[in-house]
Amino acid sequence: MAIFLTGVTGYIGSYLAAELLEQHGESLNLLVRAEDSQEAQRRLWRSLQLHFGFPVFHEHLSARIRIFCGDLTSPRFGLNDEKYDLLVSSTDSVLHCAASLNRKSEKSCLNVNLRGTLEVIQLARRAHDAHGLRRFSEVSTVAVAGQRRNEQVTEDSAIDWDRSDYDPYARTKKFGEHLVRELLPDVPRTIFRPSIVLGDSRRPETTQFDMVRAFVFLGGLPVLPFRPDDCVDIVPVDYVADAIVTLHQSPRPKYEIYHLSSGVNSESFRELTAALAEARGKMKPLFWPELEAPFRAIVERLSRRRDNLGYTASRLEVFLPYLVWNTVFDNTRVVAELRRAPAPFSSYCFSLFRYAKENRFRYPYREWPEIATLPSTARDSEYSESARHVSAGEPAK
Ligand SMILES: NC(=O)c1ccc[n+]([C@@H]2O[C@H](COP(=O)([O-])OP(=O)(O)OC[C@H]3O[C@@H](n4cnc5c(N)ncnc54)[C@H](OP(=O)(O)O)[C@@H]3O)[C@@H](O)[C@H]2O)c1
């Protein structure tokens, strides 16, 4: 039996897969968007190379991973009956991490976060009815709390259906949680709500640069249009992944919902910029909150450009509401369960800043090694036989 994991080619999903493979013994059923098994394996290598060298990756691929080439937005993920039945019969828990984070596209959020989540729930329903499901875990977001100002939000008070949301992403993730609760009432469930996931507290490398771009841009400004004592709830990806995997694998997590956040220990703009300025040997920025409205207008105008600056501005545009809401998410539950709090962003922000700048916001991906040519006969949903040959240095058949 295996854990069905979605979103493995994404940033957080790659950490979940890596931690499950390294710290736990179960096999993984992975949904990967790809035309065929070769493309899926290459995409998987691209995503997991942040965590493993090629030989270890290949060992896992051959022994513990079954790939299902599919799309959340296709009925039964686009799998044929045989593969879909195999997925149902071999899945004993679900960890749904995939999502559209495209806050500017309502269509994409509706399709992936609603229709896609419904597809995953239907898979879970079938698996549960057939042989019982150990757990369904949904990776959601604190954005489900809707529009807020100067608040400290607990897990149970976050969803308020009368409240407006900042964007289609928040709205569809909120409804995604609702679907899970309503349609899987008899399945043990866990909902995880990370806050802003930014960097790894143990090392500077990252493959996710969207928010990092905005952070580096803001970190370079001499004047910031923020209130200096507003707090930003940032959490490192290693803490998020550890919490999700630990609680997903736990026989009885204490709660159904967990904020994966920094909570009351969230740092203020003043604290973060002071730490960054000191590490860089630069002056601290000035704060001028009255500039927020003109700053927004400039960012909005710049976001229409089709160059690097335009791209950074468009990232900043969608993140701005979450930077100025001065709202933090109580993390007492997760800290008690893990017996540790997340590392503060100030303790690792400079190494992330430097890494992102030095690498020009690109992870230096390694291609699939030449020696490891993939067998054209590898079937999409079978444990990869080829991997054994490759890791042993033999040419694949
Ligand atoms: N990053 C954050 O700061 C943050 C904060 C709070 C919550 N979250 C939640 O954490 C989860 C993961 O976020 P992330 O930052 O890791 O996102 P990400 O890097 O953009 O990864 C998204 C993943 O979803 C997959 N996906 C998207 N559309 C799909 C489809 N139609 N069919 C199959 N797979 C599809 C992507 O596959 P492809 O590679 O094929 O596109 C990718 O593997 C999401 O549920 C998000 O809501 C993230």
The ligand as an ORCA input file, in Angstrom:
! r2SCAN-3c Opt
* xyz 0 1
  N       4.215     28.418     -1.192
  C       3.552     29.004     -0.196
  O       3.973     30.044      0.333
  C       2.291     28.380      0.337
  C       1.681     28.982      1.452
  C       0.524     28.414      1.960
  C      -0.002     27.283      1.394
  N       0.592     26.725      0.291
  C      -0.029     25.504     -0.281
  O       0.995     24.529     -0.439
  C       0.699     23.720     -1.574
  C       1.917     23.625     -2.461
  O       2.352     24.918     -2.815
  P       3.734     25.148     -3.574
  O       4.252     26.458     -3.154
  O       4.577     23.961     -3.450
  O       3.206     25.282     -5.085
  P       3.944     24.970     -6.461
  O       5.416     24.965     -6.294
  O       3.344     25.906     -7.463
  O       3.467     23.485     -6.808
  C       2.172     23.222     -7.236
  C       2.069     21.749     -7.551
  O       0.714     21.467     -7.955
  C       0.767     20.766     -9.193
  N      -0.393     21.012    -10.037
  C      -0.911     22.200    -10.403
  N      -1.924     22.017    -11.258
  C      -2.055     20.672    -11.429
  C      -2.898     19.858    -12.199
  N      -3.866     20.390    -12.989
  N      -2.749     18.512    -12.155
  C      -1.773     17.958    -11.378
  N      -0.932     18.682    -10.624
  C      -1.062     20.034    -10.653
  C       2.008     21.322     -9.877
  O       2.362     20.439    -10.937
  P       3.208     20.982    -12.203
  O       4.649     20.952    -11.762
  O       2.893     19.991    -13.256
  O       2.727     22.363    -12.509
  C       2.982     21.315     -8.714
  O       3.461     20.029     -8.472
  C      -0.528     24.323     -2.247
  O      -1.652     23.566     -1.868
  C      -0.603     25.722     -1.674
  O      -1.924     26.174     -1.623
  C       1.734     27.252     -0.246
*
